[in-house]
Amino acid sequence: MGKRRGLLCLLLVSVVLGTAAVASAFQPVYVMASGNMGGTYYSLGGILAETVNEKLPGVRVAVLPSGGSAENVDLMEKGLAQFALIDSFAVMAYQGRDLYYEAPQTYLRGVVPLYPEVARILVPKDSAIVTLSDLAGKKVVLGKKGSGVLITAQQILMASGLRQDQLEPAYLGMGEGLLALREGSVDAVIFVGPLGGGSAMEQEALKDARIIGLDDKTRKKLMDTAPYWKEFVVPAGTFDGQIEDIKTVGAWTVLCCREDLDDDLINRVAETVYDNAEDISSYIPGSVKLSPDNVDEVLIPLHDGAKKFFDGKGAL
């Protein structure tokens, strides 16, 4: 399966590069790894690339669909992508934690903080599940294999004291998982993603579902073992029928790049993104506005070109 997926990635990269090369002749083309087609990463990656291509002469960025953060790190490591949208997985990879304990991905650099991704559990409204411990023996969507969501789900289970073999895992993407929840073929979905208008599918699923947060003990253990997680409160009224605040954790998705990219290129990319922040922000889930003031949410080293930009804005 891994070999087939690798061949598919190479084929997709070839198609992306080949198509872009025809359009841009001898102009260099940079690949931006994103996410599943139709998902938030893919659509946001598309608008970022479109903005750079339109506003930055001499630079072409092609968007590559992928399985998400984990695969994006893999594509960047192999040199098949120069830019990528990555969630907290970037910190794990850079620091050599978990999957990367023998191979820290020290080439990763931050360019622009985009928006926070927030963890929560979705269950049917009439479900008897009210806490994480109630997931024992249930069929639970943990995310697609190879995704950052799956790693997060595993971290949440471990922090709560649940072992993965105590439940029936379903390895589905978030869209597939929400559909399965609506159809009644799974009992819960451990969901990691933006808040608000970013997911029409989640809003639809919540017509027949409710949200569970993370208890104090689980949140504390998560933040102790994975410091990129921060306390996050989903305010009452964020979702239809949500009458109380929900306590959980969140971490930011960041536009990342390889360290070996030119400083001037990255400086101009960052400047272009923020010069067009109003337009791009309309595509960012949860009504988050792009702002240089969010640079502290980038928990891996900034690229030198990005550092120059944020220094110039007085944000560092």
Secondary structure as UniProt FT lines:
FT   HELIX           2..24
FT   TURN            25..26
FT   STRAND          29..33
FT   TURN            37..38
FT   HELIX           40..55
FT   TURN            57..58
FT   STRAND          60..64
FT   HELIX           69..77
FT   TURN            78..79
FT   STRAND          83..86
FT   HELIX           89..95
FT   HELIX           98..100
FT   TURN            101..102
FT   TURN            106..107
FT   STRAND          108..124
FT   TURN            125..126
FT   HELIX           132..135
FT   TURN            136..137
FT   STRAND          139..141
FT   TURN            145..146
FT   HELIX           148..160
FT   HELIX           164..166
FT   STRAND          168..170
FT   HELIX           174..183
FT   STRAND          188..193
FT   HELIX           196..198
FT   HELIX           200..205
FT   TURN            206..207
FT   STRAND          209..212
FT   HELIX           216..225
FT   TURN            227..228
FT   STRAND          230..234
FT   TURN            236..237
FT   TURN            240..241
FT   STRAND          246..258
FT   TURN            259..260
FT   HELIX           263..275
FT   HELIX           277..281
FT   TURN            282..283
FT   HELIX           285..287
FT   HELIX           292..297
FT   HELIX           304..312
FT   TURN            313..314
//
